[in-house]
Amino acid sequence: MNRPARPLPDRRARPPMGWNSWDCYGTTVTEQEVLANAEFLGRRMLPYGWDTVVVDIQWYEPTARAHGYNPDAPLVLDAYGRQLPAPGRFPSAADGAGFGPLAARVHALGLRFGVHIMRGIPRRAVAARLPVLGTEFTADEVADTSSVCPWNSDNYGLDHGSPGAQAYYDSQVAQFAAWGVDFVKADDMLFPYHEREIAAYARAIERCGRPIELSLSPGTDVSLARLDHLRENATMWRVCDDLWDRWADVEAQFARMARWAPWQGAGG
């Protein structure tokens, strides 16, 4: 079922603002917790422009824990290697409904709904040689097994020398669009800078038939030399790594912000 498209806000006035589940819940957030925060956001902060609710990393991991990531995690996938919400944490996702019911409840509050996703294709899909929707390729034929995230072992990168790689992203984003997703935070994209992965994801969004905003992470030392490519492909992007509760992380922001400040303006 395709959800009605929601027009994008005028981003010349302000960037996307909202609530992300990571800081309070890490990988373990549940549907009940998302809705409780969404209701508060809609009631108290929406009038001031805070309009987006984002479910962060590993919403498809039924055994997720608060700190760190489980090796060889039993990710919930469909027959085409696409992530599905873990039904034990998101009960409304049962029976193949995905995030459609949760997105509908968030939309009913006047808010936008977003998800986090890791770059690439799940390693479990590769090991099982699952088919890529709409193609004759299988996951192992489109994966680049040498391209791995240094801090999370769920996925391999995609080999964009294969047309099946773009088809995988197309199918993933099409499923997000069918659920009613308005915002995607794509992680492990910027450090190192994965130019072809970013362009492929932006292309998948363009093809999906729904306005979806694209945010890129993690931003560690991202260079201004990438600015034109970023503006062409994304709504927003990180320019720093995670900010932890230590002075060194805060102090490092001053030089970064000074470097990027001259380039701020309407529309990014």
VEXROMI-585969 format. One record per residue (C-alpha): residue number from 1; x, y, z; residue in three letters. Coordinates in pm, 1 decimal, m for minus. Example, Ala and Ser with C-alpha at 12.3 -4.5 7.8 and 13.67 -1.06 7.14 Angstrom:
2
<r><nr>1</nr><u>1230.0</u><v>m450.0</v><w>780.0</w><rest>ALA</rest></r>
<r><nr>2</nr><u>1367.0</u><v>m106.0</v><w>714.0</w><rest>SER</rest></r>
END
This chain:
268
<r><nr>1</nr><u>0.0</u><v>0.0</v><w>0.0</w><rest>MET</rest></r>
<r><nr>2</nr><u>143.7</u><v>336.5</v><w>m103.8</w><rest>ASN</rest></r>
<r><nr>3</nr><u>104.1</u><v>615.1</v><w>150.2</w><rest>ARG</rest></r>
<r><nr>4</nr><u>m5.2</u><v>963.8</v><w>37.8</w><rest>PRO</rest></r>
<r><nr>5</nr><u>291.8</u><v>1185.1</v><w>m41.3</w><rest>ALA</rest></r>
<r><nr>6</nr><u>357.5</u><v>1474.6</v><w>192.7</w><rest>ARG</rest></r>
<r><nr>7</nr><u>506.8</u><v>1790.3</v><w>35.8</w><rest>PRO</rest></r>
<r><nr>8</nr><u>853.0</u><v>1884.8</v><w>155.1</w><rest>LEU</rest></r>
<r><nr>9</nr><u>870.4</u><v>2187.2</v><w>386.6</w><rest>PRO</rest></r>
<r><nr>10</nr><u>1040.5</u><v>2500.4</v><w>257.5</w><rest>ASP</rest></r>
<r><nr>11</nr><u>1399.6</u><v>2427.0</v><w>356.3</w><rest>ARG</rest></r>
<r><nr>12</nr><u>1514.2</u><v>2774.4</v><w>256.4</w><rest>ARG</rest></r>
<r><nr>13</nr><u>1371.4</u><v>2892.8</v><w>587.3</w><rest>ALA</rest></r>
<r><nr>14</nr><u>1510.1</u><v>2621.4</v><w>816.4</w><rest>ARG</rest></r>
<r><nr>15</nr><u>1674.4</u><v>2277.9</v><w>805.7</w><rest>PRO</rest></r>
<r><nr>16</nr><u>1494.0</u><v>1957.4</v><w>907.6</w><rest>PRO</rest></r>
<r><nr>17</nr><u>1440.5</u><v>1957.9</v><w>1283.9</w><rest>MET</rest></r>
<r><nr>18</nr><u>1294.4</u><v>1693.9</v><w>1510.5</w><rest>GLY</rest></r>
<r><nr>19</nr><u>1358.5</u><v>1400.6</v><w>1742.8</w><rest>TRP</rest></r>
<r><nr>20</nr><u>1593.6</u><v>1106.9</v><w>1688.1</w><rest>ASN</rest></r>
<r><nr>21</nr><u>1577.8</u><v>794.4</v><w>1903.4</w><rest>SER</rest></r>
<r><nr>22</nr><u>1954.5</u><v>738.3</v><w>1930.5</w><rest>TRP</rest></r>
<r><nr>23</nr><u>2060.8</u><v>957.6</v><w>2223.1</w><rest>ASP</rest></r>
<r><nr>24</nr><u>1807.9</u><v>821.3</v><w>2472.0</w><rest>CYS</rest></r>
<r><nr>25</nr><u>1749.2</u><v>467.9</v><w>2346.6</w><rest>TYR</rest></r>
<r><nr>26</nr><u>2047.7</u><v>365.1</v><w>2134.2</w><rest>GLY</rest></r>
<r><nr>27</nr><u>1959.6</u><v>55.8</v><w>1932.0</w><rest>THR</rest></r>
<r><nr>28</nr><u>1676.5</u><v>m57.3</v><w>2158.4</w><rest>THR</rest></r>
<r><nr>29</nr><u>1389.2</u><v>186.7</v><w>2097.8</w><rest>VAL</rest></r>
<r><nr>30</nr><u>1038.9</u><v>38.3</v><w>2083.1</w><rest>THR</rest></r>
<r><nr>31</nr><u>718.6</u><v>142.6</v><w>1910.9</w><rest>GLU</rest></r>
<r><nr>32</nr><u>566.3</u><v>257.8</v><w>2240.1</w><rest>GLN</rest></r>
<r><nr>33</nr><u>868.1</u><v>479.4</v><w>2311.5</w><rest>GLU</rest></r>
<r><nr>34</nr><u>864.8</u><v>628.1</v><w>1961.2</w><rest>VAL</rest></r>
<r><nr>35</nr><u>496.6</u><v>714.7</v><w>1991.4</w><rest>LEU</rest></r>
<r><nr>36</nr><u>534.5</u><v>867.4</v><w>2338.1</w><rest>ALA</rest></r>
<r><nr>37</nr><u>806.9</u><v>1099.2</v><w>2211.2</w><rest>ASN</rest></r>
<r><nr>38</nr><u>615.7</u><v>1175.1</v><w>1891.4</w><rest>ALA</rest></r>
<r><nr>39</nr><u>309.6</u><v>1276.3</v><w>2090.7</w><rest>GLU</rest></r>
<r><nr>40</nr><u>518.1</u><v>1514.0</v><w>2302.5</w><rest>PHE</rest></r>
<r><nr>41</nr><u>685.4</u><v>1656.8</v><w>1991.7</w><rest>LEU</rest></r>
<r><nr>42</nr><u>353.1</u><v>1714.6</v><w>1819.6</w><rest>GLY</rest></r>
<r><nr>43</nr><u>196.9</u><v>1871.6</v><w>2126.4</w><rest>ARG</rest></r>
<r><nr>44</nr><u>481.0</u><v>2092.2</v><w>2248.3</w><rest>ARG</rest></r>
<r><nr>45</nr><u>736.5</u><v>2149.1</v><w>1971.1</w><rest>MET</rest></r>
<r><nr>46</nr><u>564.5</u><v>2121.8</v><w>1633.3</w><rest>LEU</rest></r>
<r><nr>47</nr><u>446.5</u><v>2486.2</v><w>1651.0</w><rest>PRO</rest></r>
<r><nr>48</nr><u>815.2</u><v>2586.9</v><w>1655.1</w><rest>TYR</rest></r>
<r><nr>49</nr><u>916.1</u><v>2379.6</v><w>1352.9</w><rest>GLY</rest></r>
<r><nr>50</nr><u>1022.2</u><v>2051.7</v><w>1516.3</w><rest>TRP</rest></r>
<r><nr>51</nr><u>835.1</u><v>1821.6</v><w>1282.2</w><rest>ASP</rest></r>
<r><nr>52</nr><u>1034.0</u><v>1501.0</v><w>1217.4</w><rest>THR</rest></r>
<r><nr>53</nr><u>1049.0</u><v>1174.5</v><w>1417.5</w><rest>VAL</rest></r>
<r><nr>54</nr><u>1339.4</u><v>943.7</v><w>1326.6</w><rest>VAL</rest></r>
<r><nr>55</nr><u>1383.5</u><v>581.6</v><w>1436.7</w><rest>VAL</rest></r>
<r><nr>56</nr><u>1758.9</u><v>531.6</v><w>1450.5</w><rest>ASP</rest></r>
<r><nr>57</nr><u>1984.8</u><v>232.4</v><w>1389.3</w><rest>ILE</rest></r>
<r><nr>58</nr><u>1893.9</u><v>m137.7</v><w>1407.5</w><rest>GLN</rest></r>
<r><nr>59</nr><u>1515.3</u><v>m117.5</v><w>1420.2</w><rest>TRP</rest></r>
<r><nr>60</nr><u>1542.8</u><v>m453.4</v><w>1238.2</w><rest>TYR</rest></r>
<r><nr>61</nr><u>1752.5</u><v>m617.2</v><w>1515.3</w><rest>GLU</rest></r>
<r><nr>62</nr><u>1540.7</u><v>m820.6</v><w>1761.2</w><rest>PRO</rest></r>
<r><nr>63</nr><u>1830.4</u><v>m878.6</v><w>2004.8</w><rest>THR</rest></r>
<r><nr>64</nr><u>1966.5</u><v>m521.1</v><w>2005.2</w><rest>ALA</rest></r>
<r><nr>65</nr><u>2132.6</u><v>m403.7</v><w>2325.7</w><rest>ARG</rest></r>
<r><nr>66</nr><u>2183.3</u><v>m55.8</v><w>2464.2</w><rest>ALA</rest></r>
<r><nr>67</nr><u>2560.0</u><v>m31.1</v><w>2405.9</w><rest>HIS</rest></r>
<r><nr>68</nr><u>2745.1</u><v>m181.5</v><w>2112.3</w><rest>GLY</rest></r>
<r><nr>69</nr><u>2633.9</u><v>m408.7</v><w>1831.3</w><rest>TYR</rest></r>
<r><nr>70</nr><u>2591.8</u><v>m784.7</v><w>1830.9</w><rest>ASN</rest></r>
<r><nr>71</nr><u>2816.3</u><v>m969.2</v><w>1583.4</w><rest>PRO</rest></r>
<r><nr>72</nr><u>2624.7</u><v>m1164.8</v><w>1319.3</w><rest>ASP</rest></r>
<r><nr>73</nr><u>2301.6</u><v>m1014.8</v><w>1450.4</w><rest>ALA</rest></r>
<r><nr>74</nr><u>1981.3</u><v>m1199.3</v><w>1348.1</w><rest>PRO</rest></r>
<r><nr>75</nr><u>1844.7</u><v>m912.9</v><w>1138.6</w><rest>LEU</rest></r>
<r><nr>76</nr><u>1481.5</u><v>m931.3</v><w>1027.7</w><rest>VAL</rest></r>
<r><nr>77</nr><u>1483.6</u><v>m932.3</v><w>646.3</w><rest>LEU</rest></r>
<r><nr>78</nr><u>1228.2</u><v>m992.7</v><w>375.3</w><rest>ASP</rest></r>
<r><nr>79</nr><u>1275.0</u><v>m1236.2</v><w>86.9</w><rest>ALA</rest></r>
<r><nr>80</nr><u>1475.5</u><v>m972.0</v><w>m103.4</w><rest>TYR</rest></r>
<r><nr>81</nr><u>1722.4</u><v>m887.2</v><w>171.8</w><rest>GLY</rest></r>
<r><nr>82</nr><u>1550.7</u><v>m565.3</v><w>279.1</w><rest>ARG</rest></r>
<r><nr>83</nr><u>1529.3</u><v>m479.2</v><w>647.3</w><rest>GLN</rest></r>
<r><nr>84</nr><u>1196.1</u><v>m514.2</v><w>829.5</w><rest>LEU</rest></r>
<r><nr>85</nr><u>1108.8</u><v>m377.6</v><w>1175.2</w><rest>PRO</rest></r>
<r><nr>86</nr><u>1161.9</u><v>m633.8</v><w>1451.2</w><rest>ALA</rest></r>
<r><nr>87</nr><u>801.6</u><v>m722.2</v><w>1546.2</w><rest>PRO</rest></r>
<r><nr>88</nr><u>889.8</u><v>m783.3</v><w>1911.1</w><rest>GLY</rest></r>
<r><nr>89</nr><u>982.7</u><v>m415.8</v><w>1938.1</w><rest>ARG</rest></r>
<r><nr>90</nr><u>736.6</u><v>m279.6</v><w>1679.6</w><rest>PHE</rest></r>
<r><nr>91</nr><u>418.2</u><v>m488.4</v><w>1712.1</w><rest>PRO</rest></r>
<r><nr>92</nr><u>228.2</u><v>m298.5</v><w>1442.2</w><rest>SER</rest></r>
<r><nr>93</nr><u>488.8</u><v>m416.7</v><w>1188.7</w><rest>ALA</rest></r>
<r><nr>94</nr><u>371.3</u><v>m778.3</v><w>1215.0</w><rest>ALA</rest></r>
<r><nr>95</nr><u>240.2</u><v>m971.0</v><w>914.0</w><rest>ASP</rest></r>
<r><nr>96</nr><u>448.0</u><v>m771.8</v><w>667.3</w><rest>GLY</rest></r>
<r><nr>97</nr><u>301.5</u><v>m431.4</v><w>754.3</w><rest>ALA</rest></r>
<r><nr>98</nr><u>646.8</u><v>m282.7</v><w>806.6</w><rest>GLY</rest></r>
<r><nr>99</nr><u>657.3</u><v>72.5</v><w>934.9</w><rest>PHE</rest></r>
<r><nr>100</nr><u>334.3</u><v>164.1</v><w>754.6</w><rest>GLY</rest></r>
<r><nr>101</nr><u>110.5</u><v>164.7</v><w>1065.3</w><rest>PRO</rest></r>
<r><nr>102</nr><u>364.1</u><v>351.9</v><w>1280.7</w><rest>LEU</rest></r>
<r><nr>103</nr><u>425.3</u><v>609.6</v><w>1007.3</w><rest>ALA</rest></r>
<r><nr>104</nr><u>49.1</u><v>662.1</v><w>977.3</w><rest>ALA</rest></r>
<r><nr>105</nr><u>20.1</u><v>732.5</v><w>1349.8</w><rest>ARG</rest></r>
<r><nr>106</nr><u>310.5</u><v>977.8</v><w>1335.8</w><rest>VAL</rest></r>
<r><nr>107</nr><u>155.1</u><v>1150.1</v><w>1034.0</w><rest>HIS</rest></r>
<r><nr>108</nr><u>m176.0</u><v>1178.1</v><w>1219.9</w><rest>ALA</rest></r>
<r><nr>109</nr><u>6.9</u><v>1394.4</v><w>1474.9</w><rest>LEU</rest></r>
<r><nr>110</nr><u>106.2</u><v>1633.4</v><w>1196.1</w><rest>GLY</rest></r>
<r><nr>111</nr><u>464.3</u><v>1504.3</v><w>1195.5</w><rest>LEU</rest></r>
<r><nr>112</nr><u>701.7</u><v>1351.0</v><w>943.8</w><rest>ARG</rest></r>
<r><nr>113</nr><u>842.4</u><v>998.5</v><w>984.8</w><rest>PHE</rest></r>
<r><nr>114</nr><u>1203.7</u><v>898.0</v><w>929.0</w><rest>GLY</rest></r>
<r><nr>115</nr><u>1430.1</u><v>594.7</v><w>957.1</w><rest>VAL</rest></r>
<r><nr>116</nr><u>1801.7</u><v>529.0</v><w>988.0</w><rest>HIS</rest></r>
<r><nr>117</nr><u>1967.7</u><v>287.6</v><w>745.9</w><rest>ILE</rest></r>
<r><nr>118</nr><u>2321.5</u><v>161.4</v><w>704.9</w><rest>MET</rest></r>
<r><nr>119</nr><u>2507.5</u><v>188.3</v><w>375.8</w><rest>ARG</rest></r>
<r><nr>120</nr><u>2499.3</u><v>m125.6</v><w>163.9</w><rest>GLY</rest></r>
<r><nr>121</nr><u>2330.3</u><v>m464.2</v><w>187.6</w><rest>ILE</rest></r>
<r><nr>122</nr><u>2295.5</u><v>m698.2</v><w>488.7</w><rest>PRO</rest></r>
<r><nr>123</nr><u>2566.2</u><v>m961.8</v><w>521.0</w><rest>ARG</rest></r>
<r><nr>124</nr><u>2297.5</u><v>m1216.9</v><w>603.5</w><rest>ARG</rest></r>
<r><nr>125</nr><u>2131.2</u><v>m1147.4</v><w>268.2</w><rest>ALA</rest></r>
<r><nr>126</nr><u>2466.6</u><v>m1202.9</v><w>99.0</w><rest>VAL</rest></r>
<r><nr>127</nr><u>2531.0</u><v>m1528.6</v><w>284.4</w><rest>ALA</rest></r>
<r><nr>128</nr><u>2183.0</u><v>m1654.8</v><w>190.8</w><rest>ALA</rest></r>
<r><nr>129</nr><u>2222.0</u><v>m1537.9</v><w>m171.6</w><rest>ARG</rest></r>
<r><nr>130</nr><u>1882.0</u><v>m1368.9</v><w>m155.7</w><rest>LEU</rest></r>
<r><nr>131</nr><u>1748.9</u><v>m1227.9</v><w>m484.1</w><rest>PRO</rest></r>
<r><nr>132</nr><u>1751.4</u><v>m856.2</v><w>m561.7</w><rest>VAL</rest></r>
<r><nr>133</nr><u>1393.6</u><v>m754.7</v><w>m637.3</w><rest>LEU</rest></r>
<r><nr>134</nr><u>1315.7</u><v>m713.4</v><w>m1007.2</w><rest>GLY</rest></r>
<r><nr>135</nr><u>1649.6</u><v>m849.8</v><w>m1128.4</w><rest>THR</rest></r>
<r><nr>136</nr><u>1828.4</u><v>m1175.3</v><w>m1199.7</w><rest>GLU</rest></r>
<r><nr>137</nr><u>2099.9</u><v>m1082.2</v><w>m949.0</w><rest>PHE</rest></r>
<r><nr>138</nr><u>2147.1</u><v>m1221.0</v><w>m600.9</w><rest>THR</rest></r>
<r><nr>139</nr><u>2281.6</u><v>m1032.3</v><w>m301.2</w><rest>ALA</rest></r>
<r><nr>140</nr><u>2624.7</u><v>m1194.9</v><w>m320.1</w><rest>ASP</rest></r>
<r><nr>141</nr><u>2660.8</u><v>m1071.8</v><w>m679.8</w><rest>GLU</rest></r>
<r><nr>142</nr><u>2597.9</u><v>m705.7</v><w>m595.5</w><rest>VAL</rest></r>
<r><nr>143</nr><u>2788.3</u><v>m683.5</v><w>m265.8</w><rest>ALA</rest></r>
<r><nr>144</nr><u>3140.2</u><v>m548.8</v><w>m228.6</w><rest>ASP</rest></r>
<r><nr>145</nr><u>3261.7</u><v>m768.7</v><w>55.1</w><rest>THR</rest></r>
<r><nr>146</nr><u>3581.5</u><v>m564.1</v><w>88.3</w><rest>SER</rest></r>
<r><nr>147</nr><u>3377.3</u><v>m254.7</v><w>177.4</w><rest>SER</rest></r>
<r><nr>148</nr><u>3281.7</u><v>m275.3</v><w>543.8</w><rest>VAL</rest></r>
<r><nr>149</nr><u>3186.6</u><v>m31.1</v><w>816.8</w><rest>CYS</rest></r>
<r><nr>150</nr><u>3455.6</u><v>m19.1</v><w>1089.0</w><rest>PRO</rest></r>
<r><nr>151</nr><u>3206.3</u><v>7.1</v><w>1376.0</w><rest>TRP</rest></r>
<r><nr>152</nr><u>2906.7</u><v>m203.2</v><w>1268.0</w><rest>ASN</rest></r>
<r><nr>153</nr><u>2914.2</u><v>m546.7</v><w>1106.1</w><rest>SER</rest></r>
<r><nr>154</nr><u>2557.5</u><v>m571.6</v><w>973.6</w><rest>ASP</rest></r>
<r><nr>155</nr><u>2627.6</u><v>m483.3</v><w>609.1</w><rest>ASN</rest></r>
<r><nr>156</nr><u>2866.1</u><v>m498.1</v><w>317.5</w><rest>TYR</rest></r>
<r><nr>157</nr><u>2891.3</u><v>m207.7</v><w>76.3</w><rest>GLY</rest></r>
<r><nr>158</nr><u>2750.6</u><v>m238.1</v><w>m274.8</w><rest>LEU</rest></r>
<r><nr>159</nr><u>2950.5</u><v>m294.3</v><w>m592.5</w><rest>ASP</rest></r>
<r><nr>160</nr><u>2826.3</u><v>m20.0</v><w>m823.1</w><rest>HIS</rest></r>
<r><nr>161</nr><u>2993.7</u><v>m184.5</v><w>m1118.1</w><rest>GLY</rest></r>
<r><nr>162</nr><u>2689.5</u><v>m413.6</v><w>m1112.5</w><rest>SER</rest></r>
<r><nr>163</nr><u>2348.4</u><v>m278.1</v><w>m1220.0</w><rest>PRO</rest></r>
<r><nr>164</nr><u>2199.1</u><v>m492.8</v><w>m946.9</w><rest>GLY</rest></r>
<r><nr>165</nr><u>2350.7</u><v>m261.1</v><w>m685.3</w><rest>ALA</rest></r>
<r><nr>166</nr><u>2133.4</u><v>32.2</v><w>m790.4</w><rest>GLN</rest></r>
<r><nr>167</nr><u>1836.4</u><v>m203.2</v><w>m813.2</w><rest>ALA</rest></r>
<r><nr>168</nr><u>1885.2</u><v>m302.4</v><w>m449.2</w><rest>TYR</rest></r>
<r><nr>169</nr><u>1878.5</u><v>58.6</v><w>m330.8</w><rest>TYR</rest></r>
<r><nr>170</nr><u>1580.5</u><v>125.5</v><w>m558.8</w><rest>ASP</rest></r>
<r><nr>171</nr><u>1389.0</u><v>m161.6</v><w>m398.7</w><rest>SER</rest></r>
<r><nr>172</nr><u>1481.6</u><v>m57.6</v><w>m46.0</w><rest>GLN</rest></r>
<r><nr>173</nr><u>1374.7</u><v>303.1</v><w>m92.8</w><rest>VAL</rest></r>
<r><nr>174</nr><u>1058.0</u><v>196.1</v><w>m276.8</w><rest>ALA</rest></r>
<r><nr>175</nr><u>963.5</u><v>m4.4</v><w>31.9</w><rest>GLN</rest></r>
<r><nr>176</nr><u>1030.8</u><v>295.6</v><w>255.0</w><rest>PHE</rest></r>
<r><nr>177</nr><u>810.8</u><v>507.5</v><w>28.8</w><rest>ALA</rest></r>
<r><nr>178</nr><u>530.9</u><v>250.4</v><w>47.2</w><rest>ALA</rest></r>
<r><nr>179</nr><u>549.0</u><v>266.3</v><w>427.1</w><rest>TRP</rest></r>
<r><nr>180</nr><u>519.8</u><v>645.5</v><w>422.3</w><rest>GLY</rest></r>
<r><nr>181</nr><u>878.3</u><v>735.1</v><w>513.7</w><rest>VAL</rest></r>
<r><nr>182</nr><u>959.2</u><v>1105.9</v><w>472.3</w><rest>ASP</rest></r>
<r><nr>183</nr><u>1321.4</u><v>1116.9</v><w>589.1</w><rest>PHE</rest></r>
<r><nr>184</nr><u>1617.1</u><v>876.7</v><w>562.9</w><rest>VAL</rest></r>
<r><nr>185</nr><u>1933.8</u><v>904.9</v><w>769.2</w><rest>LYS</rest></r>
<r><nr>186</nr><u>2189.4</u><v>705.0</v><w>569.3</w><rest>ALA</rest></r>
<r><nr>187</nr><u>2489.7</u><v>613.6</v><w>782.2</w><rest>ASP</rest></r>
<r><nr>188</nr><u>2848.2</u><v>508.6</v><w>706.9</w><rest>ASP</rest></r>
<r><nr>189</nr><u>2836.1</u><v>727.2</v><w>395.5</w><rest>MET</rest></r>
<r><nr>190</nr><u>3088.1</u><v>1002.2</v><w>469.7</w><rest>LEU</rest></r>
<r><nr>191</nr><u>3393.9</u><v>851.0</v><w>641.4</w><rest>PHE</rest></r>
<r><nr>192</nr><u>3546.1</u><v>758.1</v><w>409.2</w><rest>PRO</rest></r>
<r><nr>193</nr><u>3345.2</u><v>947.9</v><w>150.7</w><rest>TYR</rest></r>
<r><nr>194</nr><u>3145.2</u><v>696.4</v><w>m56.4</w><rest>HIS</rest></r>
<r><nr>195</nr><u>3066.4</u><v>907.3</v><w>m361.3</w><rest>GLU</rest></r>
<r><nr>196</nr><u>2901.1</u><v>635.3</v><w>m570.8</w><rest>ARG</rest></r>
<r><nr>197</nr><u>2696.3</u><v>503.0</v><w>m278.9</w><rest>GLU</rest></r>
<r><nr>198</nr><u>2565.4</u><v>853.1</v><w>m202.4</w><rest>ILE</rest></r>
<r><nr>199</nr><u>2472.3</u><v>919.5</v><w>m564.6</w><rest>ALA</rest></r>
<r><nr>200</nr><u>2302.8</u><v>580.0</v><w>m594.5</w><rest>ALA</rest></r>
<r><nr>201</nr><u>2094.4</u><v>640.2</v><w>m283.3</w><rest>TYR</rest></r>
<r><nr>202</nr><u>1990.9</u><v>984.9</v><w>m403.6</w><rest>ALA</rest></r>
<r><nr>203</nr><u>1895.6</u><v>830.3</v><w>m738.6</w><rest>ARG</rest></r>
<r><nr>204</nr><u>1681.6</u><v>569.5</v><w>m563.3</w><rest>ALA</rest></r>
<r><nr>205</nr><u>1496.3</u><v>844.4</v><w>m376.8</w><rest>ILE</rest></r>
<r><nr>206</nr><u>1441.3</u><v>1035.8</v><w>m699.9</w><rest>GLU</rest></r>
<r><nr>207</nr><u>1289.7</u><v>724.1</v><w>m856.8</w><rest>ARG</rest></r>
<r><nr>208</nr><u>1065.0</u><v>622.7</v><w>m565.9</w><rest>CYS</rest></r>
<r><nr>209</nr><u>781.0</u><v>864.3</v><w>m640.1</w><rest>GLY</rest></r>
<r><nr>210</nr><u>769.2</u><v>1013.3</v><w>m291.2</w><rest>ARG</rest></r>
<r><nr>211</nr><u>944.4</u><v>1324.8</v><w>m155.7</w><rest>PRO</rest></r>
<r><nr>212</nr><u>1203.2</u><v>1190.5</v><w>90.8</w><rest>ILE</rest></r>
<r><nr>213</nr><u>1474.7</u><v>1396.6</v><w>255.5</w><rest>GLU</rest></r>
<r><nr>214</nr><u>1822.1</u><v>1242.0</v><w>272.4</w><rest>LEU</rest></r>
<r><nr>215</nr><u>2058.4</u><v>1298.9</v><w>565.0</w><rest>SER</rest></r>
<r><nr>216</nr><u>2416.3</u><v>1166.0</v><w>551.7</w><rest>LEU</rest></r>
<r><nr>217</nr><u>2640.0</u><v>1055.3</v><w>839.9</w><rest>SER</rest></r>
<r><nr>218</nr><u>2876.7</u><v>1034.9</v><w>1023.6</w><rest>PRO</rest></r>
<r><nr>219</nr><u>3064.5</u><v>1340.0</v><w>890.1</w><rest>GLY</rest></r>
<r><nr>220</nr><u>3406.9</u><v>1279.4</v><w>1043.7</w><rest>THR</rest></r>
<r><nr>221</nr><u>3635.6</u><v>1538.4</v><w>881.4</w><rest>ASP</rest></r>
<r><nr>222</nr><u>3416.5</u><v>1571.1</v><w>571.6</w><rest>VAL</rest></r>
<r><nr>223</nr><u>3589.5</u><v>1804.6</v><w>327.3</w><rest>SER</rest></r>
<r><nr>224</nr><u>3453.3</u><v>2121.7</v><w>169.8</w><rest>LEU</rest></r>
<r><nr>225</nr><u>3581.9</u><v>1979.4</v><w>m156.9</w><rest>ALA</rest></r>
<r><nr>226</nr><u>3271.5</u><v>1756.0</v><w>m145.2</w><rest>ARG</rest></r>
<r><nr>227</nr><u>3027.8</u><v>2046.1</v><w>m111.6</w><rest>LEU</rest></r>
<r><nr>228</nr><u>2892.3</u><v>2047.0</v><w>m467.9</w><rest>ASP</rest></r>
<r><nr>229</nr><u>2834.8</u><v>1671.2</v><w>m462.2</w><rest>HIS</rest></r>
<r><nr>230</nr><u>2664.3</u><v>1692.7</v><w>m123.5</w><rest>LEU</rest></r>
<r><nr>231</nr><u>2435.7</u><v>1974.6</v><w>m234.7</w><rest>ARG</rest></r>
<r><nr>232</nr><u>2344.2</u><v>1779.6</v><w>m546.5</w><rest>GLU</rest></r>
<r><nr>233</nr><u>2255.0</u><v>1459.1</v><w>m363.8</w><rest>ASN</rest></r>
<r><nr>234</nr><u>2145.5</u><v>1528.1</v><w>m4.7</w><rest>ALA</rest></r>
<r><nr>235</nr><u>1919.3</u><v>1749.7</v><w>202.1</w><rest>THR</rest></r>
<r><nr>236</nr><u>2161.5</u><v>1764.0</v><w>494.0</w><rest>MET</rest></r>
<r><nr>237</nr><u>2491.0</u><v>1612.8</v><w>603.9</w><rest>TRP</rest></r>
<r><nr>238</nr><u>2696.8</u><v>1584.8</v><w>917.8</w><rest>ARG</rest></r>
<r><nr>239</nr><u>3025.1</u><v>1776.6</v><w>935.2</w><rest>VAL</rest></r>
<r><nr>240</nr><u>3149.5</u><v>1607.9</v><w>1253.1</w><rest>CYS</rest></r>
<r><nr>241</nr><u>3154.4</u><v>1274.4</v><w>1430.1</w><rest>ASP</rest></r>
<r><nr>242</nr><u>2934.4</u><v>1199.6</v><w>1731.9</w><rest>ASP</rest></r>
<r><nr>243</nr><u>2955.6</u><v>1456.6</v><w>2010.6</w><rest>LEU</rest></r>
<r><nr>244</nr><u>3017.7</u><v>1279.5</v><w>2339.9</w><rest>TRP</rest></r>
<r><nr>245</nr><u>3021.3</u><v>1438.0</v><w>2685.0</w><rest>ASP</rest></r>
<r><nr>246</nr><u>3386.7</u><v>1537.7</v><w>2679.0</w><rest>ARG</rest></r>
<r><nr>247</nr><u>3545.8</u><v>1874.8</v><w>2620.6</w><rest>TRP</rest></r>
<r><nr>248</nr><u>3774.7</u><v>1756.4</v><w>2338.7</w><rest>ALA</rest></r>
<r><nr>249</nr><u>3470.4</u><v>1678.3</v><w>2122.3</w><rest>ASP</rest></r>
<r><nr>250</nr><u>3316.6</u><v>2019.4</v><w>2189.9</w><rest>VAL</rest></r>
<r><nr>251</nr><u>3641.3</u><v>2208.8</v><w>2137.0</w><rest>GLU</rest></r>
<r><nr>252</nr><u>3696.4</u><v>2045.2</v><w>1797.2</w><rest>ALA</rest></r>
<r><nr>253</nr><u>3366.8</u><v>2189.4</v><w>1672.2</w><rest>GLN</rest></r>
<r><nr>254</nr><u>3488.1</u><v>2549.6</v><w>1673.9</w><rest>PHE</rest></r>
<r><nr>255</nr><u>3736.4</u><v>2495.6</v><w>1390.9</w><rest>ALA</rest></r>
<r><nr>256</nr><u>3486.1</u><v>2283.8</v><w>1195.9</w><rest>ARG</rest></r>
<r><nr>257</nr><u>3208.6</u><v>2540.1</v><w>1226.9</w><rest>MET</rest></r>
<r><nr>258</nr><u>3442.7</u><v>2822.8</v><w>1128.4</w><rest>ALA</rest></r>
<r><nr>259</nr><u>3540.7</u><v>2627.7</v><w>817.2</w><rest>ARG</rest></r>
<r><nr>260</nr><u>3181.2</u><v>2558.0</v><w>712.8</w><rest>TRP</rest></r>
<r><nr>261</nr><u>3010.0</u><v>2881.3</v><w>823.8</w><rest>ALA</rest></r>
<r><nr>262</nr><u>3096.3</u><v>3087.1</v><w>512.0</w><rest>PRO</rest></r>
<r><nr>263</nr><u>2908.2</u><v>2832.7</v><w>300.0</w><rest>TRP</rest></r>
<r><nr>264</nr><u>2580.0</u><v>2838.1</v><w>488.4</w><rest>GLN</rest></r>
<r><nr>265</nr><u>2277.6</u><v>2990.4</v><w>323.5</w><rest>GLY</rest></r>
<r><nr>266</nr><u>1926.8</u><v>2934.7</v><w>196.6</w><rest>ALA</rest></r>
<r><nr>267</nr><u>1887.3</u><v>2581.5</v><w>66.8</w><rest>GLY</rest></r>
<r><nr>268</nr><u>2219.8</u><v>2460.3</v><w>213.1</w><rest>GLY</rest></r>
END
